[in-house]
Amino acid sequence: MAITNDDLNAFHHFAQVALATRGADSLQELVALWELDHPAPQMHAENLVAVRAAIRDMENGDKGRPARLVVDELRAELAARQTP
């Protein structure tokens, strides 16, 4: 899908607000923040399917994993990615 002037203007406004309220160290960080706030329709659809599957699993007795364990694993994974 081609980018329109409206898309660019919306990102520009978002970037200005983000810089004023959240701060950012790079354009890449601004783009990442934008993508978090404005997921692509395909990603939204994939996430919806995953959430529905997880709910179905829970309804069938799956208790999942403790949130603290998942957060600790994500932190370790992110720390490993940042190490040169």
C-alpha positions, 0 to 999 in steps of 0.5 A, a space after each residue: 500500500 502506498 503512503 499518502 500525504 495524510 499518512 505522512 501528516 499523521 506520523 508527523 503529528 504523532 512524532 511531535 507529540 511523542 517527542 514532547 511527551 515520551 521522548 525518543 533517541 532516534 527516528 527508528 524509536 519513533 517508528 517503533 512507537 508508531 507501529 506499537 500505537 498503529 499496528 498493521 491490519 494484518 498484525 491485528 488480525 493475527 493477534 486476534 486469532 492468537 488471543 482467541 486460541 489462547 482463550 479457547 485453550 483456557 476454557 479447555 483447562 490450560 492454566 498458562 504460565 505465570 506472568 512473572 516468568 514470562 516477563 523475566 524470560 522477555 527481559 533476558 531475551 531483550 538483554 541478550 539482543 542488546 549485548 554486542 
